[in-house]
Amino acid sequence: MSDYLQNNLKLQSLAVKNSGIAKPQMDIGDISTNVATTVVAAASERKAGNILLLKVADVSYLADYFVVLTGYSRVQVRAIAQAIEEKVEQQWQRRPLRVEGKTEGTWVLQDYGDVIVHIMMPKEREFYNLEAFWGHAERIELPTSSEGGGNK
């Protein structure tokens, strides 16, 4: 059998052959940027406070972006989490890989792989101080809301 394989099969990578079908190429960074901005928009619509978008791709292998934001009640934290899930799924057909803390409602973590979302009550946000821990990451400026909700 080894003679058959050596003599009759060309050892060639399948990737060498082109199918001729053009696939739209979207940079992975573009996808994660779009998901992150969609998360920020959904959170802002639910009146999340102190929204912070950190680009952690250059300092961590965990994700491209962290979104850290505040909800002022357990009900609001859950509502923000639900709004984010719905908007990201509607616009980008993506569901979180993992969601933690929804039952407790004091700190919900949504893991989209390249974007990790932290929705925290003020006490948890102050105690864990993720902004200081990831202080070396690039902060992305967000437009301020003229309606009074969203970013502070």
Secondary structure as UniProt FT lines:
FT   HELIX           2..8
FT   HELIX           14..16
FT   HELIX           28..45
FT   TURN            46..47
FT   STRAND          49..55
FT   TURN            57..59
FT   STRAND          65..70
FT   HELIX           74..92
FT   STRAND          98..100
FT   TURN            102..104
FT   STRAND          107..111
FT   STRAND          115..120
FT   HELIX           122..128
FT   HELIX           130..133
FT   TURN            134..136
FT   STRAND          138..140
FT   TURN            146..147
//
